[in-house]
Amino acid sequence: MGSVHDWTALEQSRAIRSGEVSCVELTTHYLDRSRTIGEVVGAFAYLDEVGALARAREIDDRVAAGTVAPDAVLFGCVAPVKDLDLVAGMPCEFGSEAMRGFRPPEDAAFVTRMRQAGLVITGKTVTPEFGLPCYTENDLGHAARTPWNPDLSAGGSSGGAAAAVAARLAPIAQGSDGGGSIRIPASVTGLVGVKPSRGRVSDLPLVPGVGELAVIGPLARTVADAAAFLDVLAGCSPEDLFGVPSPESFLAAARRPPGRLRIGCCVTPMVAESEVDPQILVAVAAAAALLSDLGHDVVDIPPPVSPDVVSAFEAVWWAAAAAIPLPDDAPLTPLTRRLRERGAALTAVDLARAVQTMRMAAVAAIRATADYDVLLMPTLAHLPRPVGHFAARDPDENFAEQKRFTPFTAPFNVTGQPAVSVPFHHTEGGLPVGVQLVGRPRDEVTLLSLAAQLEESVRWHERVPEVAGGRP
């Protein structure tokens, strides 16, 4: 089966539960890799070696005692948490000098679910300052890089999480997505990245920001691993204002055929000034052709979301940055400071109109695509950019360049629909290219079933970057 880090998360858990491998052995293996390869790809903001090994010993004791539930399919697996999210006792610095040294006293709700499922949290993965940019570089000295070419950015804001999974430093990792922050790094690192439906995963005690854009979701090498991890993460309580209970096991959905689907394909950016790289168009065309060969009806459609919503999304993004409780003299990146200035300049009426515009656009988009089971489109408009590409620009041009890079992801944070980026294609130069599948509202089930069908044909999880031990 190859090295243990080449096994899927589901395979690793089976091996631990059967006694073939101990959790201590697996965790030690990943910690060793994270100390070395992790530095190359900039994956971790913090490694909790003592805590992870103590947890692994607890897992092994439970296996020996025979107290593991038969449906605990990720029991004993390693899974780091993004440094925007709360893990009791671990640093949570939000990628910012302004938050250096902060350690929360409690876990996020989904972290509690991870612990209950028997996962081992090895540390916190790198994020840009407060998760605001689509690249992962910050003033704490971190820069997440794609293992396929470490000169290039791993995207963001879940870039550290994606770098960790793609470099085989963990089989799965938690990310978050407010405008594409799971799907963007999934595309440039060759992973499956799932943005669940709004409300599917509770992040209490944190609450949704204005516009309810951000969600918690999984990054993995395979659809089945991502689905199994989503089963762990998903859950809500009466305190969750937008909570959506899970209809069934997502892993079960990923293991059954999707049936014949009607798929709407769009390659027109929803940001007017953006152009799509020809290699990305090739990837989407190839995906459409394969879907047709698999028996699905693929139909070209116009953009489901009007470009008019872009200015509304911008206003909400700026307002969210401005609402972060920080002193005026907090040490911040030029981009964060500029976004906060723009947000502070908005009036209450400006913000109310922006939120109303987004909600009206969401209703219109869902209505316009009601005849389609799934939408197919690019994840990104461009291939991965070099580390430093965005940050070297004036803050306003930086933000504009980010919009041109990511015109296909944020619209589905506006609508709240589930979406997944799958690593369908590689360029002649060896870089992964993701294509995006978008589901009907609250329908991750169909989305994961279709993604698994594509994976079975393409076998993208068998590709390994050289940094992780693959062949050049």
Buried (B, 14 or more C-beta within 10 A) or exposed (E): EEEBBBBBBBBBBBBBBEEEBBBBBBBBBBBEBBEEBBEBBBBBBBBBBEBBBEBBEEBBEBBEEEEBEEEBBBBBBBBBBBBBBBBBEBBBBBBBBBBEEEEBEEBBBBBBBBBEBBBBBBBBBBBBBBBBBBBBBBBBEBBBBBBBBBEBBBBBBBBBBBBBBBBBBBBBBBBBBBBBBBBBBBBBBBBBBBBBBBBBBBBBEBEBBBBBBBBBBBBBBBBBBBBBBBBBBBBBEEEBEBBBEBEEBBBBBBBEEBEEBEBBBBBBBBBEEBEBBEBBEEBBBBBBEBBEEBEBEBBEBEBBBBBEBBEBBBBBBBBBBBBBEBEEEBBBBBBBBBBBEBBEEBEEEBBEBBBEBBBBBBEBBBEBBEEBBBBBBBBBBBBBBEBEBBBEBEBEEBBBBBBBBBBBBBBBBBBBBBBBBBBBBBBEEBBBBBBBBBBBBBBBBBBBBBBBBBBEEBEBBEBBBEBBBBEE
